[in-house]
Amino acid sequence: QVFPSQDPLDRADFNAVEYINTLFPTEQSLANIDEVVNKIRLKIRRLDDNIRTVVRGQTNVGQDGRQALEEAQKAIQQLFGKIKDIKDKAEKSEQMVKEITRDIKQLDHAKRHLTTSITTLNHLHMLAGGVDSLEAMTRRRQYGEVANLLQGVVNVLEHFNKYMGIPQIRQLSERVKAAQNELGQQILADFEEAFPSQGTKRPGGPSNVLRDACLVANVLDPRIKQEIIKKFIKQHLSEYLVLFQENQDVAWLDKIDRRYAWIKRQLVDYEEKYGRMFPQEWCMTERIAVEFCHVTRTELAKIMRTRAKEIEVKLLLFAIQRTTNFEGLLAKRFSGCTLADGTAKKPEVPPPSTNPFLEDETGTETDEIVIEKTDMDKPKKPKVPDNPFHGIVSKCFEPHLYVYIESQDKNLGELIDRFVADFKAQGPPKPNVDEGGAVLPSCADLFVYYKKCMVQCSQLSTGEPMIALTTIFQKYLREYAWKILSGNLPKTTSSSGGLTITSLLKEKEGSEVAKFTLEELCLICSILSTAEYCLATTQQLEEKLKEKVDASLVERINLTGEMDTFSIVISNSIQLLVQDLDAACDPALTAMSKMQWQNVEHVGDQSPYVTSVILHIKQNVPIIRDNLASTRKYFTQFCIKFANSFIPKFINHLFKCKPISMVGAEQLLLDTHSLKMVLLDLPSIGSQVVRKAPASYTKIVVKGMTRAEMILKVVMAPHEPPVVFVDNYIKLLADCSTDTFQKILDMKGLKRSEQSSMLDLFRQRLPAPPSGVENAGSLSLSAPTPEQESSRIRKLEKLIKKRL
């Protein structure tokens, strides 16, 4: 079907009989049969006409197509012929142009060669005349004219590099080189005469001849310039080496100011006398200062090695402070362009602090450093982020910074001893709900001192001394952790064995238990908060040390061990809190296991031991929570550890309750549910703000206490028939241990003969799921839904209400 049509005659499943029946549904409709036949005939005629027209229209299509193809072929042939004609004409035109321009090209080549020849002859004339003039002026020491002429001759000679095979050209080149060598030797001799290596300087001072000679030296071999500079600076500093010899008093560190005062006077004297003699780009003033720094560093290093035992901390810091001041002065005065080799550069990375450990590095800390050492803060002043002269002299002090490191070691040792003494004198912090769990103030003091030491040492050196200082930091971080934190944690009454004896003794006295006092609980929380603060700050300290130290030494800075030490303190503190609450609950659990559960006649309210456990929880947990308000994650850890400790202990005491009657089991189930609700509410117990317990904690409590409830449900189940009882046990507990099953049977109070047959049956039923024991366990644990548990508890509660 090409076009959609509603005509029933066009349908694929056309049925003639049905069509006729639709046209004549009744006998009466046959009356107009002639009219219908006429319509169908008319339709047939129209269709025949349409078909005939279409067929006639298609007879000429093939002929028209062939005719159009022939016309297209003729047009292509004509186009090809025209293209061929154009190509032939273009080739003829190209040949004609070549014939016309042949003579012009020859003339063009001739002109180019002639121009090159004339230029070369001019250059040759200039070179020959320039060489003669250069030799004559050199003999007459006319350095001013020689400077300009020599540069021109050298430039012209470069044009003849490709003609060096010609003897005359090679001869001229050799004369130029000879003139340059003669000039170099002559200028060096003139400078030696003006500034002799031995004897006094000529009083006449600089001359115009020497100034022009320096301009010539710029054009000559760079070695001539370097030789002039070297000789002049050496002669200029010769007096310095005599005045500050190693055996002179002024050579020692306490008079280091005199060295720097001397060079300042010399530089002023040089500017006045010789400032205009040397070209500006030679930077002679800076070169003299740099050479003075190198000489001073060598001399100071030598004298400090000789008199190492005389170096004291204050003297060393005084010398470093004066030296870094001088280096800062050089940085303001000079650009450092002569330090091409980079020997005096020290990689500085004193960045803007994104770490709170070192904010306001040069602000408030300056005053604090003055308190400890009056000169300590002064090296900060000349510190510039990109000082090219930093360390050019002060580098010599680095091997002796061990004196400074030893001093800091001693100071930190005294600081730790003072912290210990202060803690003993002042005692633990007063318990305060608002400020409870506050970080010990000694911790902040320690890190403030660390900060000062690190900033100061980084100004003195960022090399090995920083590594040595880091080692000192590590030593006293560990000492602080053990002496101040671990050393002041409250001690338990005795060992673990002693604890059980204490709890057994206290059991007779009711709810009295050897517990930590409120002050001790606050102290433990305070130590825990301090350890957490130290842990975080030590991590920041490590990052800052890595920023300050040289890149090659970064890998050697590692405070992971110290961070682990503080983590151990945190863990021990949490464990102490858990043990305290755990031990407080022990007598109540012991009382539970000693009750006569077979004699319980009716289910009442929760048992006294449950009330005792809840009382201890309500006493301890709010105090701990308030004191750990700033460290919620560790309070959560405390809750989790307590649940992991208390619940297994509760289940163990549950197994000791034997034998148990049906009513006794119901009472225990009710008690278990009460404890479960209290444990679920443990993180927010006694708090006005109810906060949802962490999911990890809730999961532990639900899993552990559900197991306790399942144990009691198995105990409540009738042991007849045995097969049903064993299957029910496997289904509810999914515990394949015969010991656990034995304990259940003991709780039920079965006789030994019944137990042995029951155990045999249990062993027989176990292999049923050979490969899917774990799967069966997971299924059985999920068997009792929360709805079933709650309905069971509701029934018990209704029973209690009725009896009350």
Secondary structure, 3 states (H helix, E strand, C coil): CCCCCCCHHHCCCCCHHHHHHHHCCCCHHHHHHHHHHHHHHHHHHHHHHHHHHHHHHHCCHHHHHHHHHHHHHHHHHHHHHHHHHHHHHHHHHHHHHHHHHHHHHHHHHHHHHHHHHHHHHHHHHHHHHHHHHHHHHHHHCCHHHHHHHHHHHHHHHHCCHHHCCCHHHHHHHHHHHHHHHHHHHHHHHHHHHHCCCCCCCCCCCCCHHHHHHHHHHHHCCHHHHHHHHHHHHHHHCHHHHHHCCCCCHHHCHHHHHHHHHHHHHHHHHHHHHHCCCCCHHHCHHHHHHHHHHHHHHHHHHHHHHHCHHHCCHHHHHHHHHHHHHHHHHHHHHCCCCCCCCCCCCCCCCCCCCCCHHHCCCCCHHHHHHHHHCCCCCHHHCCCCCCCCCCCCCHHHHHHHCHHHHHHHHHHHHHHHHHHHHHHHHHCCCCCCCCCCCCCCHHHHHHHHHHHHHHHHHHHHCCCHHHHHHHHHHHHHHHHHHHHHHHHHCCCCCCCHHHHHHHHHHHHCCCCCCCCCCHHHHHHHHHHHHHHHHHHHHHHHHHHHHHHHCCHHHHHHCCCHHHHHHHHHHHHHHHHHHHHHHHHHHHHHHHHHHHCCHHHCCCCCCCCHHHHHHHHHHHHHHHHHHHHCCCCHHHHHHHHHHHHHHHHHHHHHHHHHCCCCCHHHHHHHHHHHHHHHHHHHCHHHCCCCCCCCCCHHHHHHHHHHHHHHHHHHHHHHCCCCCHHHHHHHHHHHHCCCCHHHHHHHHHHHCCCHHHHHHHHHHHHHHCCCCCCCHHHHHHHHHHCCCHHHHHHHHHHHHHHHHHHC
